[in-house]
């Protein structure tokens, strides 16, 4: 099982490296990701709510963004952060992020998020992640939140957002294959036709709140509608 998980995590890393050039097409519903007039209208209403929630969180001080991707939220964080560190495993995603923002104040780090640790003595006032926690294997969930707890300053805050399992048949990943293997293993195909296996856990907000409480976190998790949830958390 351990070897299988490491293989899946390697596949996941390759997937997001190769997907970087078309990642924004999903967010902006371009090309094969177009949902049609009604679907797009619903989608953009919810992305607007999600962006508003991230802005209302007011990420100030020393901010760490995990899985920064192509910069869709980085550009919002840098407006308020005293100093922003943005980390991603994908060199291609970071390159797009840099080009999008052209902001020399942002410190970019390419690193494996399951292995990276901040420099000794460094802590953060805010840790922000978008569409990351669904890619954390269940066996590493507790370890992941334990690491975040160590990295926060006293009174520090966490913001996270991700997908919910939707009742709508949205082609967010056209060409998905039937699932096999562990429950958390999902298969994806890019427009090139190449197939990957990734971790994808669709968290129920109420269950996630309870799971975090058992780990000593006070979380407030809300839905934007049918597509996303977002949450804030503090250590107890």
N, C-alpha and C positions, 0 to 999 in steps of 0.2 A: 504493500500500500504506500509506503514512504517513497519508493522508487517511482510509482505511478504518479503520485502527487508532484514530485519534482519534475517529471516529464510534462505534466499538464501546465505547471507554472512556467516552464521553458517555452511551451507552445503559446501560452498567454502573452509572454514577453514578445515573442516573434510576431504574434498577431497584431499587437498594438504598434510595433515598429512598422510593419508593412501596411497597416491601416491608416497611418498618420495622414497621408495625402488625401484621403477621402473622409476623414473623421468629421470635418466641418460640414460635409454634405448631409450627414445625418442630422446635425443640429439645425441646419437651415433648410432641410427637406428639399434638397436638390437632386435632380436626376432620378436614379432608381429608388431613392428614398422619399420621393414626393408622395404624400398621402392623399392628394386630391384636395379640392377647395375646402370641404368640411373638415377633413382630417387635419389639414394644415392649420386651419383656423383654431381648432381645439388645441393642437400642439403648441402653437405660438402663444396662445393665451396662457398655457401652463408654464412655458419657459419664461414668460414675462413675470409670472408670480414667483418663480424660483429665483430669478435674478433680483427681484425686489426683496425677497427674504434674505438673500446674501448681502445686499446693500444695507438692509435694516440691522443686520448683525453687527455692522460697524467694526470691521477688523482693524484695530489700531495697534500700535506698538510693534514688537518683534513678531512677524508673521511667518509661519511656515506653511507652504502649500504642497501637499502631497499629491502626486500624480497630476501635475499641472497641465499635461496635455498640450494642445495647440494654443492655449491662452484664453479660452472663452471666459474663464473666471479670473485668470491672472490679471487681465486688464481692468477688472473691477477692484481687485484687492489692492493693486498698486496705488490706486487713488487715495487710499486712507492709511495704508501701512506706514509705520515709521521706517521699517526696513523689511524687505520681502525676500525670502529664500524660496525658490521654486524647484521642486525635484520631480524627475520622471525617469523611468527606466529606458524610455525611447529617445534616442538621439534625434530621430527624424521629427518627433513631436516637439522637442525642445527647439530645433532649428526653425520650425514654423512659428512657435511662440516668440522667439527672439525677433524674427522678421516682422511679425504682426505688431509688436509693441515698441521695438527699437528703443528700449529704456535701459541705459547702462546701470541704473541703480538696482536692478533686479539681479540677485545672485542665483545663477542656474547651476544645478548639480544633476548629472546623469548618474543614477545609482539604482541598484536593486532595492526596492522598498522593504523587502523582507530581510535585508541584511544591513542596511545603512543605519548608522548612528550619528548624531550630531557631534561636533567637536566637544571635547571634555569641558564641562562647565557651562555649555551653551543651553539655554532654555528659551521657550517661546511664550509670548502672551496669548497667541492665537495659533491654533493648528486647523487648517482648512483642507477639506478634500471633497471633490465632486466625482461621483460615479466610481468610487474606489471600494467602498466596503462590501459591495456585492461580489468583488473579485478576491476577497479574503477567504481562504479555505476555512470551513468550520473548525478544523483542528487547530487553526492558528488565530482564531478570533480572540481568545483571552490574552494570548501573548501580544497581539497587535494593540489592544487597548491598554495593556500594561506598559508598553513602550510609550504610547502617547502620554500616559500619566507621568512617566519619568521626564518627559521632554517639556512639560508645561511648567511655567512659573506658578507660584502659589496664587490661586484665584484665576488661573488661566482658563481659556475657553476653547471648545472645539465646535466646529461647524462641519456638517456632512450632508450630502444629498445623494440620492440614487433613484433608480427605477423601482416602481412597484409592478407587480404582475398585473397587466392591463386586461380588461375585458374586451378591448378593441383588437382587431386583427391588424396590427400595424406592421408593415414590412421594415422594421428598424434594422433587421439583419436579413435581407432577402436571401433565399437559398439555404436557410438553416436545415440541417439534417436531423433525422430522428436521433434522440438521445440514447446513449448507452454508457456503461461504466458507472462511476459514483454519481449520486444524486446531484452533486454540485457541478458535474462536468457537462458543458454544453458545447455544441459544435457550430462553427461559423465558417462561412465562405466569403471571401472578398470578391470584388468585381472581376479579378483575374481568374477566379475559379479555384484558387488555392484554399484548402480546407485546414482548419485549426481546431484544437480543443482548448477551451478556457474554463476558468471557474466563474460561475454565475449563480449567486444566491439571492433569490428574491425575498427580502426581509419583510415580514409583517410589522408595521410600526409599533403596535401594542406589544408584540412578543419581543421586538428589539429593545423597547424601553425596559421591559422586565429583565432581559438578559444583561443589559448594561447596569441596572440597579444591583444585580447580584455581584457585579464586579466593582461596585462602589462608585458608580457614576449616577448623577442626577441628569436625566435627559428629558428634553421636551421635543417631541417628534410630531410633525404635522404633514398633511398631504396637500399638494397643489390642486388635486382633482383625481384623475385616473392614471396619470403618467408618472408622477414623481412624489417622493417625500423628502423632507429636509428636517434636520434636527440640530439642536445645540446641546452641549453636554459640559458639565463641570464635575470635578472630582468631589466625592462626598467628604 
